Amino acid sequence: MFRRTFWFTAGAAAGVWATAKVNRKLKQLTPESLAAQAANKAVETGHRLKDFALDVRAGMLQREAELDEALGLAAPVEPGRELPEPRRRTALGPAARPAPHSFSKMPTSSYNRNEDH
């Protein structure tokens, strides 16, 4: 008698467990759930790309500093050897603007393209 009760209970528990597992899987496969999963993956990929870009930039700046130091470009500029200040647009005078193009309409009745040859 106890043996039958044990197997009946074990079967019922296995059925409940399998039903719950199938229902969970079905909920994961709904269109809303799939869209949410895709959005989460896209956000995660964006964060990874941002982290990668920041790592590349940090490495680039570090290597640039190393090269500047090796080439002696990090040394202070000697007095009197500074670059001149950039010119301002107003010092160059007013900007010349091109004349607007005016396309005249060709009369269609007097034009014959065969006469061009």
C-alpha positions in Angstrom: 0.0 0.0 0.0 2.8 2.4 0.9 4.5 1.5 -2.3 1.6 2.5 -4.4 1.2 5.7 -2.5 4.8 6.5 -3.0 4.7 6.0 -6.8 1.5 7.9 -7.1 2.9 10.8 -5.3 6.2 10.7 -7.3 4.2 10.6 -10.5 2.0 13.5 -9.5 5.1 15.5 -8.5 6.8 14.7 -11.8 3.7 15.8 -13.7 3.4 19.1 -11.8 7.2 19.7 -12.3 6.9 19.0 -16.1 3.8 21.2 -16.5 5.5 24.1 -14.7 8.6 23.7 -16.9 6.6 23.6 -20.1 4.6 26.7 -19.1 7.8 28.6 -18.3 9.3 27.7 -21.7 6.1 28.8 -23.5 6.1 32.1 -21.7 9.8 32.6 -22.8 8.7 32.0 -26.4 5.9 34.7 -26.6 6.6 37.6 -29.0 6.7 40.1 -26.2 9.3 38.0 -24.3 11.4 37.5 -27.4 11.4 41.2 -28.1 12.4 42.0 -24.5 15.2 39.5 -24.7 16.4 41.0 -28.0 16.3 44.5 -26.5 18.3 43.4 -23.5 20.9 41.7 -25.7 21.2 44.9 -27.8 21.7 47.1 -24.7 24.3 44.6 -23.4 26.1 44.7 -26.7 26.0 48.5 -26.7 27.6 48.6 -23.3 30.3 46.2 -24.4 31.0 48.2 -27.5 31.2 51.4 -25.4 33.6 49.7 -22.9 35.7 48.5 -25.8 35.9 52.0 -27.4 36.9 53.5 -24.0 39.6 50.8 -23.6 40.9 51.5 -27.1 40.9 55.3 -26.5 42.8 54.9 -23.2 45.4 52.6 -24.9 45.7 55.1 -27.7 46.3 58.0 -25.3 48.8 56.0 -23.4 50.7 55.0 -26.5 50.6 58.6 -27.8 52.1 59.8 -24.5 54.9 57.1 -24.8 55.6 58.2 -28.4 55.7 61.8 -27.5 58.1 61.1 -24.7 60.3 58.9 -26.9 60.4 61.6 -29.7 60.9 64.4 -27.2 57.6 66.1 -28.1 56.5 66.3 -24.5 59.3 68.8 -23.8 58.2 72.4 -23.0 58.3 74.9 -25.9 61.2 77.3 -25.8 60.2 81.0 -25.4 59.9 82.7 -28.7 59.2 79.5 -30.6 55.4 79.3 -30.0 53.1 79.1 -32.9 51.4 82.3 -34.1 47.8 82.8 -33.1 45.3 81.7 -35.8 44.0 84.3 -38.1 40.5 85.4 -37.5 37.9 85.4 -40.3 37.3 89.1 -40.1 41.0 89.8 -40.7 40.7 88.0 -44.1 38.0 90.4 -45.3 34.4 89.7 -46.4 33.8 86.3 -47.9 33.1 86.4 -51.6 29.9 84.6 -52.3 29.4 83.0 -55.7 26.7 84.4 -57.9 23.6 82.3 -58.0 23.1 80.3 -61.1 20.2 81.2 -63.3 19.2 78.5 -65.7 17.0 79.8 -68.5 14.4 77.6 -69.9 15.3 76.6 -73.5 12.5 76.9 -75.9 11.5 73.4 -76.9 10.1 74.2 -80.3 13.3 75.8 -81.8 15.7 73.3 -80.4 16.7 70.3 -82.5 19.4 68.1 -81.0 20.2 66.6 -84.4 21.5 70.0 -85.5 24.3 69.8 -82.9 26.2 67.2 -84.8 
